Amino acid sequence: MHYISTRGGARPLDFEGVALTGLASDGGLYVPDHWPAIDAKAREGFVAQSYAGVADHILSPFMTGSMDEDSRQTLLKHAYAGFRHPDIAPLKEIGDDLWVLELFHGPTLAFKDFALQFLGRLLDHILARRGMHITIVGATSGDTGSAAIDAFKGSKRVKLFMLHPSGRISDVQRRQMTTVRADNIFNIAIDGTFDDCQALVKALFADAAFREQHRLNAVNSINWARIAAQTVYYFYAASRLGGADKKITFSVPSGNFGNVFAGYAAGRMGLGIEKLIIATNENDILARAFRSGDYSKGTVQQTLSPAMDIQQSSNFERLLFDLLGRDGDAVRQQMIKISNDGGIVLTEPHMARLSATFSAMRVDDGVTLDTIGDVYRQSGYLIDPHTAVGVRAAQSFRRKIEGPVVCLSTAHPAKFPAAVEKATGVHPPLPDDLADLFTRREHFKSLTADLDGLKSYISERAFV
């Protein structure tokens, strides 16, 4: 298995190379040169396997030549050992064949743990074998940062610089990052939006000299290893709801499109998917794109679901690559147009292809609160605002879809206690191991959205 850039100008890499690189040298994102097939017989066997066992089968073709079987299986076993639920990703029925896939039982209470616990161990394995050190730079809209920090804290081979938009994430999300004491972790609060943070990270990677000098690596979902790891829970959920034959609809709270693209990838690998519902908050660039073809950036709105407060979805480029016939030059032209003009308009033939797989819906804050309250009153079950966006979209499309509908629950309700309590009157408690979070001392650096200032800060602290 080799990996190619969506823009066609970077040399192909193997899995190790992609994991170590993140963004391609031409500014594109890496994707596999072909989609591996997971046949029906293999999928039928998943029902009897643990989560780590399913992960081993799914990730094996992506990692061909990069790790022996015993090492891979040991890595995966350790990656999920710290999750709080024995099923790792349990399902909860909240309506008539309407399910919630709980992806918040990892160390930092968010779905990002599934990919980053894997990626942290993977990179440590690769770096130790190669005798290398790297500098990881990432941007977070709330959950990626804490998950990455937990995965890499204390590493002797990684220094991690994590950017977050100041004042635009929940107190729990911020404190999960800023209260971690480790010499290799650097939290940076940027005066701006998540899109500003993401633009700074992309600019760092676009500077070839800076990238090479500090051996930059990415842990955002621009890193293919993260997307590969996220395909696993789609297969796992399907195995618990009907195995290889039953088609399932997934409703996915969406901002940067990585989680949805993982579902799309699972479908390309053979998983029976009826529909992928893209559920957005008021930052609805994806909902507009998939409903009307208008992929154009707007002004970022601050909402109750901050991890989705995004108006430029990086992983959309990966889907565009497939949509344009895997033509790297065509993708490059479209990305230039987005950069220069603020957006593109998808053609009618492209919209017809997308509608066969995707549906989309925008959910505002008022409806989000109503949904949290409704679910609690009807089932006694608490959901966070991001999950509520996905649930409301799932409910909206439910009558039009046969078979199970699964909403990906991307965060624990205790990460957003103010919104949950406002909707239900119930204050969701943190797990016992995080109960003292608000008494811990915070450590972070505040910077403006200035590239030169950020470069100086990193250069003074990165490996030399």
C-alpha positions as a printed NumPy array, in Angstrom:
array([[  0.   ,   0.   ,   0.   ],
       [  1.301,   3.411,  -0.999],
       [ -0.142,   6.855,  -0.381],
       [ -0.478,   9.683,  -2.877],
       [ -1.183,  13.39 ,  -2.498],
       [ -4.578,  14.812,  -3.399],
       [ -2.733,  17.507,  -5.382],
       [ -0.498,  15.133,  -7.335],
       [  2.804,  16.908,  -6.748],
       [  4.37 ,  14.952,  -3.871],
       [  6.134,  11.62 ,  -4.08 ],
       [  4.209,   8.556,  -2.866],
       [  4.948,   7.337,   0.656],
       [  4.416,   4.156,   2.632],
       [  2.368,   4.078,   5.844],
       [  5.318,   4.988,   8.069],
       [  6.19 ,   7.911,   5.829],
       [  2.62 ,   9.195,   5.893],
       [  2.385,   8.853,   9.683],
       [  5.629,  10.821,  10.067],
       [  4.757,  13.494,   7.506],
       [  1.111,  14.486,   7.879],
       [  0.638,  17.143,   5.196],
       [  2.134,  16.403,   1.764],
       [  4.958,  18.623,   0.491],
       [  2.687,  20.033,  -2.241],
       [  0.114,  21.135,   0.328],
       [ -2.205,  18.21 ,  -0.368],
       [ -3.45 ,  15.416,   1.872],
       [ -2.33 ,  11.823,   1.569],
       [ -4.814,   9.108,   0.589],
       [ -4.268,   5.416,  -0.222],
       [ -3.49 ,   4.67 ,  -3.866],
       [ -6.363,   2.147,  -3.754],
       [ -9.081,   1.181,  -1.304],
       [ -8.484,  -2.208,   0.355],
       [-11.458,  -4.581,   0.312],
       [-12.848,  -6.073,   3.535],
       [-14.964,  -8.965,   2.27 ],
       [-18.28 , -10.184,   3.693],
       [-16.771, -13.275,   5.317],
       [-14.3  , -11.15 ,   7.266],
       [-17.026,  -8.693,   8.291],
       [-19.229, -11.544,   9.526],
       [-16.407, -12.619,  11.84 ],
       [-16.162,  -9.193,  13.49 ],
       [-19.141,  -9.904,  15.758],
       [-17.036, -12.378,  17.752],
       [-13.976, -10.119,  17.968],
       [-12.936,  -7.445,  20.435],
       [-12.565,  -3.844,  19.313],
       [ -8.783,  -4.302,  19.073],
       [ -9.329,  -7.443,  16.993],
       [-11.54 ,  -5.604,  14.514],
       [ -8.999,  -2.772,  14.409],
       [ -6.202,  -5.211,  13.599],
       [ -8.112,  -6.609,  10.62 ],
       [ -9.102,  -3.188,   9.268],
       [ -5.728,  -1.498,   9.725],
       [ -3.583,  -4.384,   8.515],
       [ -3.835,  -3.573,   4.778],
       [ -3.142,   0.102,   5.425],
       [  0.026,  -0.779,   7.372],
       [  1.463,  -3.377,   4.994],
       [  5.254,  -3.414,   5.238],
       [  5.384,  -1.024,   8.188],
       [  4.999,  -3.327,  11.198],
       [  4.956,  -7.065,  11.839],
       [  1.725,  -8.718,  12.983],
       [  2.732,  -9.28 ,  16.609],
       [  3.904,  -5.675,  17.04 ],
       [  0.737,  -4.317,  15.435],
       [ -1.553,  -6.411,  17.618],
       [  0.35 ,  -5.47 ,  20.779],
       [  0.196,  -1.793,  19.839],
       [ -3.569,  -1.927,  19.268],
       [ -4.21 ,  -3.827,  22.484],
       [ -2.351,  -1.147,  24.456],
       [ -4.002,   1.713,  22.529],
       [ -7.476,   0.815,  23.816],
       [ -6.49 ,  -0.552,  27.223],
       [ -7.141,   2.764,  28.946],
       [-10.754,   3.116,  27.809],
       [-13.371,   3.207,  30.554],
       [-15.883,   0.773,  28.977],
       [-15.087,  -2.895,  28.231],
       [-16.778,  -2.656,  24.807],
       [-14.631,   0.4  ,  23.944],
       [-17.391,   1.764,  21.634],
       [-20.747,   0.588,  23.079],
       [-24.117,   1.186,  21.417],
       [-27.133,   2.661,  23.207],
       [-30.632,   2.547,  21.709],
       [-32.511,   5.834,  22.285],
       [-35.417,   5.293,  19.863],
       [-36.913,   2.822,  17.416],
       [-33.754,   1.421,  15.791],
       [-32.095,   4.766,  16.523],
       [-28.765,   4.218,  18.222],
       [-25.979,   6.238,  19.786],
       [-22.432,   4.953,  19.319],
       [-20.606,   6.093,  22.455],
       [-17.161,   7.238,  21.362],
       [-16.338,   9.069,  24.587],
       [-14.966,   6.349,  26.864],
       [-11.314,   7.101,  26.12 ],
       [ -8.91 ,   8.974,  28.415],
       [-10.083,  12.471,  27.384],
       [-13.809,  11.72 ,  26.911],
       [-13.934,  12.342,  23.153],
       [-13.827,  10.36 ,  19.916],
       [-10.378,  11.745,  19.096],
       [ -8.916,   9.242,  21.591],
       [ -9.622,   6.386,  19.172],
       [ -7.161,   7.746,  16.628],
       [ -4.662,   9.492,  18.859],
       [ -4.049,   6.688,  21.357],
       [ -3.175,   4.615,  18.295],
       [ -1.111,   7.345,  16.629],
       [  0.848,   8.13 ,  19.801],
       [  2.011,   4.546,  20.177],
       [  2.609,   4.185,  16.454],
       [  4.892,   7.224,  16.274],
       [  6.807,   6.228,  19.4  ],
       [  7.411,   2.795,  17.814],
       [  8.619,   4.298,  14.535],
       [ 10.769,   7.003,  16.145],
       [ 12.45 ,   4.596,  18.556],
       [ 13.332,   2.223,  15.736],
       [ 14.696,   5.067,  13.594],
       [ 16.396,   6.954,  16.435],
       [ 14.518,  10.141,  15.491],
       [ 12.877,  13.127,  17.192],
       [  9.979,  15.15 ,  15.783],
       [  8.027,  18.313,  16.519],
       [  4.26 ,  17.965,  16.399],
       [  2.185,  21.058,  15.719],
       [ -1.601,  20.913,  15.832],
       [ -4.72 ,  23.056,  15.987],
       [ -7.742,  22.094,  18.021],
       [-11.357,  23.219,  18.118],
       [-11.667,  21.494,  21.465],
       [-10.996,  17.754,  21.573],
       [ -7.991,  16.977,  19.354],
       [ -5.694,  18.934,  21.652],
       [ -6.44 ,  17.094,  24.875],
       [ -6.419,  13.723,  23.104],
       [ -3.03 ,  14.428,  21.51 ],
       [ -1.575,  15.735,  24.756],
       [ -2.701,  12.637,  26.635],
       [ -1.247,  10.394,  23.932],
       [  2.164,  12.103,  23.77 ],
       [  2.737,  13.499,  27.273],
       [  6.122,  12.437,  28.623],
       [  7.456,  11.258,  25.265],
       [ 11.216,  11.678,  24.945],
       [ 11.051,  11.762,  21.151],
       [  8.171,  14.195,  20.581],
       [  7.62 ,  17.846,  21.445],
       [  4.026,  18.887,  20.943],
       [  2.748,  22.428,  20.312],
       [ -1.046,  22.666,  20.389],
       [ -2.95 ,  25.772,  19.275],
       [ -6.495,  26.5  ,  20.445],
       [ -8.756,  29.545,  19.831],
       [ -8.765,  31.614,  23.011],
       [-12.165,  31.729,  24.7  ],
       [-13.831,  29.56 ,  22.078],
       [-13.703,  26.109,  23.67 ],
       [-15.353,  24.841,  26.838],
       [-13.647,  25.207,  30.217],
       [-13.382,  21.426,  30.51 ],
       [-11.815,  21.137,  27.066],
       [ -9.283,  23.869,  27.844],
       [ -8.354,  22.535,  31.266],
       [ -7.868,  19.014,  29.927],
       [ -5.035,  20.518,  27.883],
       [ -3.627,  23.272,  30.038],
       [ -3.417,  21.388,  33.339],
       [ -1.169,  18.643,  31.988],
       [  2.365,  19.027,  33.355],
       [  4.916,  17.586,  30.951],
       [  8.176,  19.073,  29.678],
       [  7.381,  18.148,  26.06 ],
       [  3.915,  19.759,  25.932],
       [  3.268,  23.406,  24.947],
       [ -0.246,  24.868,  24.916],
       [ -0.826,  28.024,  22.868],
       [ -3.986,  30.145,  23.068],
       [ -4.433,  32.037,  19.788],
       [ -6.398,  35.294,  19.671],
       [ -8.749,  34.192,  16.887],
       [-10.91 ,  31.34 ,  15.627],
       [-10.132,  27.689,  14.998],
       [ -9.783,  28.49 ,  11.298],
       [ -7.046,  30.994,  12.247],
       [ -5.278,  28.262,  14.237],
       [ -5.609,  25.791,  11.385],
       [ -4.315,  28.354,   8.876],
       [ -1.222,  28.953,  11.024],
       [ -0.498,  25.231,  11.201],
       [ -0.875,  24.851,   7.431],
       [  1.421,  27.84 ,   6.896],
       [  4.1  ,  26.236,   9.089],
       [  3.949,  23.061,   7.025],
       [  4.002,  25.058,   3.782],
       [  7.368,  26.569,   4.821],
       [  9.657,  23.798,   3.571],
       [ 12.761,  25.051,   5.385],
       [ 10.976,  25.378,   8.734],
       [  9.264,  22.025,   8.262],
       [ 12.531,  20.234,   7.566],
       [ 14.52 ,  22.061,  10.254],
       [ 12.136,  21.008,  13.019],
       [ 10.858,  17.751,  11.487],
       [  7.268,  18.877,  11.74 ],
       [  4.498,  16.337,  12.031],
       [  0.728,  16.708,  12.263],
       [ -1.777,  15.032,  14.556],
       [ -4.827,  16.759,  13.102],
       [ -6.967,  14.665,  10.803],
       [ -4.785,  15.775,   7.903],
       [ -2.63 ,  12.825,   9.085],
       [ -3.919,   9.764,   7.243],
       [ -3.142,   7.409,  10.147],
       [ -5.904,   9.136,  12.114],
       [ -8.509,   8.625,   9.391],
       [ -7.521,   4.974,   9.039],
       [ -7.997,   4.413,  12.783],
       [-11.423,   6.08 ,  12.696],
       [-12.774,   3.734,  10.016],
       [-12.663,   0.946,  12.597],
       [-15.649,   1.981,  14.715],
       [-17.929,   2.057,  11.671],
       [-17.164,  -1.626,  11.052],
       [-17.406,  -2.377,  14.77 ],
       [-20.842,  -0.765,  15.103],
       [-22.123,  -2.577,  12.027],
       [-20.94 ,  -5.911,  13.394],
       [-23.091,  -5.36 ,  16.492],
       [-26.195,  -4.407,  14.492],
       [-26.46 ,  -6.997,  11.787],
       [-23.077,  -8.049,  10.499],
       [-22.124,  -8.021,   6.837],
       [-25.497,  -7.828,   5.097],
       [-27.527,  -5.084,   6.786],
       [-27.009,  -1.55 ,   5.508],
       [-26.688,   1.101,   8.207],
       [-27.084,   4.872,   8.194],
       [-24.636,   6.912,  10.245],
       [-25.336,  10.453,  11.427],
       [-22.072,  12.254,  12.088],
       [-21.631,  15.599,  13.895],
       [-19.302,  17.335,  11.48 ],
       [-16.832,  20.193,  11.364],
       [-13.524,  19.277,   9.753],
       [-15.035,  16.339,   7.8  ],
       [-12.475,  13.791,   9.028],
       [-15.005,  11.675,  10.925],
       [-17.405,  11.607,   7.979],
       [-14.614,  10.829,   5.559],
       [-13.642,   7.847,   7.713],
       [-17.197,   6.569,   7.206],
       [-16.915,   7.19 ,   3.456],
       [-13.631,   5.258,   3.454],
       [-15.299,   2.375,   5.315],
       [-17.955,   2.299,   2.592],
       [-15.297,   2.206,  -0.132],
       [-13.742,  -0.75 ,   1.722],
       [-16.974,  -2.75 ,   1.554],
       [-19.039,  -1.747,   4.581],
       [-22.754,  -1.591,   3.795],
       [-23.721,   2.044,   4.349],
       [-27.194,   3.252,   3.465],
       [-26.43 ,   6.938,   4.043],
       [-23.924,   9.19 ,   5.752],
       [-25.758,  12.128,   7.326],
       [-23.571,  15.194,   7.736],
       [-24.857,  17.117,  10.771],
       [-23.509,  20.642,  11.25 ],
       [-24.186,  23.484,  13.637],
       [-24.635,  27.084,  12.457],
       [-21.202,  26.885,  10.828],
       [-22.84 ,  25.101,   7.943],
       [-20.319,  25.091,   5.094],
       [-20.666,  21.306,   4.786],
       [-24.466,  21.308,   4.985],
       [-24.598,  23.936,   2.237],
       [-22.098,  22.075,   0.081],
       [-23.956,  18.779,   0.238],
       [-27.429,  20.285,  -0.118],
       [-26.871,  22.991,  -2.749],
       [-23.294,  22.62 ,  -4.009],
       [-22.178,  25.874,  -2.344],
       [-18.829,  25.174,  -0.671],
       [-17.935,  28.713,   0.404],
       [-16.401,  30.005,   3.599],
       [-18.412,  32.202,   5.93 ],
       [-17.672,  33.901,   9.231],
       [-17.126,  31.471,  12.089],
       [-20.011,  31.598,  14.586],
       [-19.443,  30.67 ,  18.218],
       [-21.912,  27.937,  19.216],
       [-22.732,  25.426,  21.949],
       [-20.857,  22.774,  19.926],
       [-17.437,  24.453,  19.578],
       [-15.56 ,  21.501,  18.098],
       [-17.664,  22.106,  14.969],
       [-17.127,  25.883,  14.795],
       [-15.261,  25.572,  11.513],
       [-15.786,  27.209,   8.11 ],
       [-13.034,  25.458,   6.179],
       [-13.14 ,  21.666,   6.379],
       [ -9.691,  20.296,   5.59 ],
       [-10.751,  16.727,   4.859],
       [-13.243,  17.805,   2.21 ],
       [-10.208,  17.854,  -0.097],
       [ -9.906,  14.084,   0.224],
       [-13.484,  13.594,  -0.939],
       [-12.964,  16.129,  -3.728],
       [-10.036,  14.014,  -4.936],
       [-12.318,  11.005,  -5.451],
       [-15.101,  13.191,  -6.861],
       [-12.732,  14.611,  -9.502],
       [-11.554,  11.179, -10.632],
       [ -8.397,  11.223,  -8.487],
       [ -6.992,  13.99 , -10.686],
       [ -4.432,  15.79 ,  -8.517],
       [ -4.096,  18.768, -10.876],
       [ -7.866,  19.285, -10.915],
       [ -7.934,  19.225,  -7.099],
       [ -5.052,  21.688,  -6.934],
       [ -6.94 ,  24.11 ,  -9.179],
       [-10.053,  23.841,  -7.032],
       [ -8.075,  24.436,  -3.828],
       [ -6.471,  27.537,  -5.384],
       [ -9.954,  28.782,  -6.224],
       [-11.131,  28.19 ,  -2.64 ],
       [ -8.091,  30.086,  -1.353],
       [ -8.496,  33.006,  -3.761],
       [-12.284,  33.265,  -4.048],
       [-13.419,  31.817,  -0.736],
       [-15.192,  28.82 ,  -2.226],
       [-16.297,  26.702,  -5.173],
       [-19.608,  25.533,  -6.615],
       [-20.042,  21.805,  -7.186],
       [-21.475,  20.746, -10.555],
       [-24.819,  18.968, -10.973],
       [-23.137,  15.638, -11.928],
       [-20.983,  15.885,  -8.814],
       [-24.014,  16.672,  -6.66 ],
       [-25.821,  13.645,  -8.074],
       [-22.92 ,  11.406,  -7.091],
       [-22.731,  12.883,  -3.609],
       [-26.465,  12.557,  -2.97 ],
       [-26.233,   8.803,  -3.477],
       [-24.116,   8.554,  -0.326],
       [-24.602,  11.731,   1.691],
       [-27.396,  13.77 ,   3.222],
       [-26.84 ,  16.934,   5.255],
       [-28.581,  19.147,   7.792],
       [-27.898,  22.33 ,   9.766],
       [-28.926,  22.442,  13.447],
       [-28.86 ,  25.716,  15.401],
       [-28.237,  26.194,  19.118],
       [-31.907,  26.434,  20.057],
       [-32.707,  23.117,  18.418],
       [-29.563,  21.625,  19.948],
       [-30.788,  22.471,  23.452],
       [-34.281,  21.197,  22.633],
       [-32.793,  17.902,  21.465],
       [-30.7  ,  17.432,  24.605],
       [-33.822,  18.042,  26.688],
       [-36.078,  15.839,  24.57 ],
       [-33.697,  12.876,  24.644],
       [-33.319,  13.158,  28.406],
       [-37.069,  13.398,  29.05 ],
       [-37.843,  10.468,  26.766],
       [-35.037,   8.102,  27.742],
       [-33.216,   9.493,  30.784],
       [-30.068,   9.64 ,  28.66 ],
       [-27.722,  12.646,  28.642],
       [-26.014,  13.752,  25.438],
       [-23.592,  16.58 ,  24.758],
       [-24.321,  19.395,  22.237],
       [-22.304,  17.823,  19.405],
       [-24.103,  14.515,  19.783],
       [-27.4  ,  16.428,  19.924],
       [-26.688,  17.957,  16.516],
       [-26.183,  14.461,  15.128],
       [-29.26 ,  13.058,  16.877],
       [-31.552,  15.807,  15.578],
       [-30.305,  15.275,  12.024],
       [-30.811,  11.517,  12.421],
       [-34.371,  12.072,  13.665],
       [-35.104,  14.368,  10.741],
       [-34.114,  11.78 ,   8.143],
       [-35.348,   8.731,  10.091],
       [-38.647,   8.285,   8.237],
       [-36.919,   8.285,   4.86 ],
       [-34.41 ,   5.579,   5.762],
       [-34.835,   1.846,   6.285],
       [-32.742,  -0.064,   8.793],
       [-30.715,   1.093,  11.794],
       [-29.589,   4.696,  12.175],
       [-26.488,   5.24 ,  14.303],
       [-25.49 ,   8.651,  15.618],
       [-21.835,   9.035,  16.511],
       [-21.629,  10.442,  20.039],
       [-18.394,  12.346,  19.834],
       [-18.025,  13.697,  23.386],
       [-19.05 ,  12.953,  26.965],
       [-21.81 ,  15.287,  28.264],
       [-19.562,  16.317,  31.178],
       [-17.316,  18.16 ,  28.716],
       [-20.151,  20.644,  28.153],
       [-21.923,  20.821,  31.51 ],
       [-23.433,  24.311,  31.102],
       [-25.367,  23.428,  27.952],
       [-26.473,  20.046,  29.285],
       [-27.645,  21.529,  32.584],
       [-29.484,  24.342,  30.797],
       [-31.378,  21.804,  28.685],
       [-32.092,  19.184,  31.35 ],
       [-31.539,  20.676,  34.803],
       [-28.918,  17.977,  35.392],
       [-25.23 ,  18.761,  35.89 ],
       [-23.297,  15.86 ,  34.327],
       [-20.388,  14.836,  36.569],
       [-16.886,  14.176,  35.336],
       [-15.476,  10.665,  35.854],
       [-13.705,  10.184,  39.184],
       [-10.213,  10.46 ,  37.698],
       [-11.049,  13.964,  36.401],
       [-13.092,  15.156,  39.385],
       [-10.354,  17.576,  40.527],
       [ -9.865,  19.123,  37.066],
       [-10.951,  22.603,  38.151],
       [ -8.475,  22.738,  41.04 ],
       [ -5.452,  21.977,  38.861],
       [ -3.118,  24.784,  37.789],
       [ -3.215,  25.853,  34.143],
       [ -0.179,  26.441,  31.902],
       [ -0.403,  28.035,  28.45 ],
       [  1.024,  30.814,  26.266],
       [ -1.188,  33.474,  24.67 ],
       [ -0.197,  34.601,  21.159],
       [ -1.771,  36.604,  18.359],
       [ -2.511,  34.918,  15.028],
       [  0.919,  35.922,  13.736],
       [  3.001,  33.376,  11.842],
       [  6.409,  34.884,  12.628],
       [  5.657,  35.075,  16.338],
       [  4.537,  31.458,  16.353],
       [  7.665,  30.362,  14.483],
       [  9.886,  32.094,  17.037],
       [  8.053,  30.499,  19.951],
       [  8.393,  27.002,  18.463],
       [ 12.016,  27.446,  17.358],
       [ 13.099,  28.402,  20.869],
       [ 11.602,  25.212,  22.345],
       [ 11.777,  22.531,  19.638],
       [ 14.516,  19.914,  19.321],
       [ 17.756,  21.272,  17.885]])
